[in-house]
Amino acid sequence: MLLIALTLLIGIVVITLYLRKRYNIHQVSSTAPTVTLFSQCNYIGTRVPVALGFHKIAEFGSLDPIMSIQVPSGLSVTLMKNGGGVLIFTTSVPCVYYTRFMITSINVSTLQN
């Protein structure tokens, strides 16, 4: 019985690691600085934390549209637009309208002094 339980546990761990790698699932530490995208204006609705670094819009699942962006002090978010161009925010934006067809990728970085 113990051998069966141990085999099942190992199987669950292996499957979890495979799925995390296969579907590019990221866990964001609660202490890591993040920008948060929201599906509605005024920072409500579905929320998606975006960690430091470069991300393709497809990583964020079905969040469409992006209606508000919360940018903590010290961070900058750059939205790369479809067809070229960028939008850079260093403060929170309570109401915007961007669809996943308008934005191709997102880069979150720390502000340079």
C-alpha positions, 0 to 999 in steps of 0.5 A: 500500500505504501509503495502504491501511494509513493508511486502515485505521489512521484507520478503527480510530481512528474506530471506537474513539472511536465505541465509547468514546462509544457504550458509555460506556467509561471508562479509569481512570488508574493514578494516579487514586484509585479505590474497587474493587468485588469479586465475592467477599469479602476483595477477591478475584474480579472487580475493578472500579475506580470513579473519582471521581464519580457512576456508575449501576450499569449502567456496571459490566457484569455485576458481581453481586453486590458482595461486598467494597469496597476504599476507600482512605484519603481517599475515601468511597463512597456506594451509593444503594439501590433504593427510597431511602436510602444507604449510606456507607463511608469504610473498606474492607468485607471482606464485604457482599452487594449485588446490582445490584437493591439498588443503583442508583448509586455516588458516589465522593468525597474526604473533606472535612476 
